[in-house]
Amino acid sequence: MKNYLLCLLVASVSVTAQNRKDCSKCSSETISENSIENLDIYALKLLKNEIYARKGYVFSNPEYAAYFKNKSWYKPLNNNDAIEFSDIEQKNISLLAQKISEISQYVANEQNSKYKTLSEEKTKELFTVKKKKELGINFSIWKVYDYQDKTGNYYLVLTEEKFKEPKDGNYFNNSIKAFNFKVENDTWTKTFETNDFKQPEEESIWFWTKYIYVEDFDNDGIIEPIVIYGTNGYNGYDDGRIKILLYYKGKKIGLRIQNGILDDQRNFNVDADFYNLPKNLQDKIVSQMNLMVENNHSILPYGWQKKMAKKMTFIEE
């Protein structure tokens, strides 16, 4: 598999070489968007990591380590933390990471949405300026899930504070907030709220609707929403973080994941109450974590499944 990925990585760059052959001048020249417009995600990742390689970065990823080892100009250093990037290099890394994120988000966009979400028209009809002010909603509404269980009717409202909109329509967000409202006889009661914001080293934060579920997992007639959001940084998803939140029987249970290119950068925390959940609920969250890894949205510590099986609450390499 590793040899296959390496071949795929090399082949993809060869095919797209007419657009941008390499990043030999990425330390002194800003990359033009036109030069990378037709590159696939593998070529973009290779260009981004070439900027790191030309600074002597030591890769833990075996495919990249093997690829750059064969380059005559690659001189690995002993300490990645000592590497400093110029303003031009940081801009180029940021642009490539943005393009990688855009492609990944497009591929992953809502392929599992099988529950009812409100149309844009219905959302505007329900959430007027007056209603949003009344409910304390200050950000733009990204998605509203409309669901019912034996306890009543609910709206799960996902909102994002946008600060930048690229030409392709993908936003960058400073902050996110999720609200859950129970609606009864025109009375809206907030049952839970969660919020977070991007850190200085992160580029954006957003809800990952591909992985969000609003279902009754333990068949007790009560829906337990699983809300998932994440961030990205200069290395896109590779050095972002992920938050998985489950609201079960009035209690918020969370998993906090920190991705990282290097082994010692990867870890995650698990609330102890997670291991008291019904097994099918635990399995669903673990399956979503596996899916994130498969989709290149997360890099989890080696052996994390076995460590979770031992009910560990802090997991690292």
C-alpha positions in Angstrom: 0.0 0.0 0.0 2.8 2.4 0.9 4.6 1.7 -2.4 1.3 2.3 -4.2 0.7 5.6 -2.5 4.2 6.7 -3.4 3.8 5.8 -7.0 0.4 7.6 -7.1 2.1 10.6 -5.5 4.9 10.7 -8.1 2.6 10.0 -11.0 0.2 12.7 -10.1 3.0 15.3 -10.1 4.3 14.0 -13.5 0.8 14.4 -15.1 0.4 17.9 -13.8 4.0 19.0 -14.4 3.0 21.4 -17.2 1.2 23.6 -14.6 3.8 23.8 -11.9 6.8 21.4 -11.9 8.2 22.0 -8.5 8.6 24.5 -5.6 12.3 25.3 -6.2 11.4 29.1 -6.2 8.7 29.0 -3.5 11.0 30.7 -1.0 11.4 33.8 -3.2 8.3 33.9 -5.4 4.7 33.9 -4.5 2.7 31.1 -6.1 0.1 32.3 -8.6 -3.3 30.6 -8.3 -3.3 30.0 -12.1 -0.2 27.8 -11.8 -1.9 25.4 -9.4 -5.5 25.7 -10.7 -5.6 22.3 -12.4 -3.5 20.3 -9.9 -5.1 17.4 -7.9 -4.8 17.0 -4.2 -1.8 14.7 -4.3 0.2 17.2 -6.4 -0.8 20.1 -4.1 0.3 18.2 -1.0 3.6 17.3 -2.6 4.3 21.0 -3.5 3.3 22.1 0.0 5.6 19.5 1.6 8.4 20.4 -0.8 8.5 23.8 0.9 9.1 22.1 4.2 11.6 19.7 2.6 13.7 22.5 1.2 14.1 23.8 4.7 15.4 20.5 5.9 12.1 19.2 7.5 12.2 15.6 8.7 9.0 13.8 7.7 7.3 11.2 9.8 5.0 10.3 6.9 6.9 7.4 5.2 5.7 8.3 1.7 7.0 11.9 1.9 10.2 10.7 3.7 10.9 8.2 0.9 10.1 10.7 -1.9 12.3 13.5 -0.7 15.1 11.2 0.4 15.9 10.7 -3.3 16.2 14.5 -4.0 19.8 15.7 -4.2 18.9 19.0 -2.6 17.2 17.5 0.4 19.3 18.0 3.6 17.3 16.9 6.6 18.0 18.8 9.9 18.0 17.3 13.4 15.3 19.7 14.8 12.1 20.6 13.0 11.4 23.3 15.6 14.4 25.3 14.5 13.0 25.8 11.0 11.8 29.3 10.2 9.7 30.2 7.2 9.8 33.6 5.4 6.7 35.6 4.8 6.6 34.4 1.2 7.0 30.8 2.2 4.2 31.1 4.7 1.9 32.7 2.1 2.7 29.8 -0.3 2.0 27.2 2.3 -1.2 28.9 3.2 -2.4 29.0 -0.4 -1.6 25.4 -1.0 -3.2 24.3 2.2 -6.3 26.3 1.3 -6.6 24.6 -2.1 -6.1 21.2 -0.5 -8.8 22.0 2.0 -11.2 23.1 -0.7 -10.8 19.9 -2.7 -11.1 17.7 0.5 -14.2 19.6 1.6 -15.8 19.3 -1.9 -15.2 15.5 -2.0 -16.5 15.1 1.5 -19.4 17.4 1.3 -22.5 15.9 2.8 -22.4 12.5 1.3 -24.2 11.0 4.4 -26.9 13.6 4.9 -30.0 11.5 5.3 -31.9 13.5 7.9 -34.1 16.5 7.3 -32.4 19.9 7.0 -34.3 23.1 6.4 -34.1 24.7 3.0 -32.5 28.2 2.7 -36.0 29.6 2.1 -37.5 27.9 5.2 -34.5 28.9 7.3 -35.0 32.6 6.4 -38.7 32.3 7.0 -38.2 30.9 10.6 -35.1 32.7 11.6 -35.9 36.3 11.0 -33.7 39.1 12.2 -36.0 39.6 15.2 -36.1 35.8 16.0 -32.3 35.5 15.7 -31.9 38.4 18.1 -34.4 36.9 20.5 -32.5 33.5 20.4 -29.1 35.1 20.8 -27.9 34.0 17.3 -25.3 36.5 16.1 -23.5 34.5 13.4 -24.6 33.4 9.9 -26.7 30.2 10.0 -24.9 27.4 8.1 -27.4 24.5 8.6 -30.6 23.8 10.5 -31.6 20.2 11.4 -35.3 19.7 12.0 -36.0 16.6 14.1 -38.7 15.1 16.3 -38.7 12.4 19.0 -41.0 11.3 21.8 -40.1 14.4 23.9 -41.0 17.0 21.3 -39.9 19.0 18.2 -36.3 20.4 17.9 -34.1 22.5 15.7 -30.3 22.0 15.8 -28.9 25.3 14.5 -25.3 25.5 13.3 -23.9 29.0 12.9 -20.5 30.3 11.8 -18.8 33.7 12.0 -17.4 34.2 8.6 -14.5 36.6 7.9 -13.5 35.8 4.4 -15.1 34.4 1.2 -12.7 33.1 -1.5 -13.9 33.2 -5.1 -15.0 29.5 -5.1 -17.5 30.2 -2.3 -15.7 28.4 0.6 -15.7 30.6 3.7 -13.2 31.1 6.4 -14.6 31.3 9.9 -13.4 32.9 13.1 -15.9 31.2 15.4 -18.7 28.7 15.4 -21.8 28.2 17.6 -24.3 25.4 17.7 -27.7 25.8 19.4 -30.4 23.2 20.1 -33.9 24.5 20.6 -37.0 22.6 21.7 -40.1 24.2 20.2 -43.5 23.8 21.9 -46.5 26.1 21.3 -44.4 28.8 19.8 -42.1 28.7 22.8 -38.4 28.1 22.0 -36.3 26.6 24.8 -32.6 26.2 24.4 -31.6 22.7 25.5 -27.8 23.1 24.8 -25.3 25.3 23.2 -21.6 24.9 22.2 -19.1 27.4 20.8 -15.5 27.6 19.8 -13.1 29.8 17.9 -10.0 29.4 15.8 -6.6 29.7 17.5 -3.9 32.1 16.1 -2.1 29.3 14.3 -5.3 28.1 12.7 -6.8 29.3 9.4 -10.4 28.5 9.9 -13.0 26.5 12.0 -16.2 25.0 10.7 -18.8 22.3 11.3 -18.1 19.0 9.6 -21.6 18.1 8.3 -20.3 14.9 6.7 -19.8 13.4 10.1 -22.7 14.9 12.0 -25.6 12.6 13.1 -29.0 13.4 14.5 -30.5 10.0 15.3 -31.8 7.7 18.0 -28.9 5.3 18.4 -30.1 3.3 21.4 -33.8 3.1 20.3 -35.2 4.7 23.4 -37.3 7.2 21.4 -34.9 10.1 22.1 -32.6 11.5 19.5 -28.9 12.1 20.5 -27.2 14.6 18.3 -23.5 14.0 17.5 -22.0 17.4 16.6 -18.5 17.5 15.0 -16.4 20.4 14.0 -12.8 21.0 13.1 -10.0 23.4 12.2 -7.1 23.6 9.8 -3.7 25.4 9.9 -0.8 25.8 7.5 -0.8 22.1 6.9 -4.5 21.9 6.3 -6.2 19.1 8.2 -2.9 17.5 9.2 -2.3 20.0 12.0 -5.8 21.0 12.8 -8.0 19.8 15.7 -11.3 18.1 15.9 -14.1 18.2 18.5 -16.7 15.5 18.8 -19.7 16.3 21.0 -22.5 13.9 21.9 -25.5 15.1 23.9 -26.9 12.1 25.7 -29.6 12.2 28.4 -28.9 15.8 29.2 -25.1 15.4 29.5 -22.5 16.7 27.1 -19.8 14.1 26.3 -16.7 15.1 24.3 -13.6 13.9 22.5 -10.9 16.4 21.7 -8.5 15.5 19.0 -5.2 17.2 18.1 -3.8 16.2 14.8 -0.1 16.6 13.9 2.4 15.8 11.3 4.9 14.6 13.9 4.3 11.7 16.2 4.6 13.7 19.4 2.1 16.2 18.2 -0.9 13.8 17.9 -3.1 13.1 20.9 -6.7 13.2 22.0 -8.8 13.3 25.2 -11.9 11.2 25.9 -14.4 12.1 28.6 -14.7 9.2 31.0 -18.5 9.2 30.5 -17.9 8.1 26.9 -17.2 4.6 28.1 -20.5 4.4 29.9 -22.5 5.0 26.7 -24.4 2.2 25.0 -21.9 0.2 22.9 -23.6 1.0 19.6 -23.2 4.7 20.3 -19.5 4.2 21.1 -19.1 2.2 17.9 -20.7 4.9 15.8 -18.3 7.6 17.1 -15.3 5.3 16.6 -16.5 4.5 13.1 -16.6 8.2 12.4 -13.1 8.6 13.6 -12.0 5.8 11.3 -13.7 7.5 8.5 -11.9 10.8 9.2 -8.6 9.0 9.0 -9.6 7.3 5.7 -10.7 10.7 4.3 -7.4 12.3 5.3 -9.2 14.6 7.7 -7.4 13.3 10.7 -4.1 11.7 11.8 -4.7 9.8 15.0 -2.0 8.3 17.3 -0.8 4.8 16.4 -2.8 2.1 18.2 -5.6 4.4 19.3 -8.3 1.8 18.8 -6.6 -0.6 21.3 -6.1 2.2 23.8 -9.8 3.2 23.6 -10.7 -0.5 24.1 -8.8 -0.2 27.4 -10.9 2.9 28.3 -8.0 5.3 28.3 -9.0 9.0 28.6 -5.7 10.5 27.2 -4.3 8.8 24.1 -1.0 9.7 22.4 1.7 8.0 20.4 
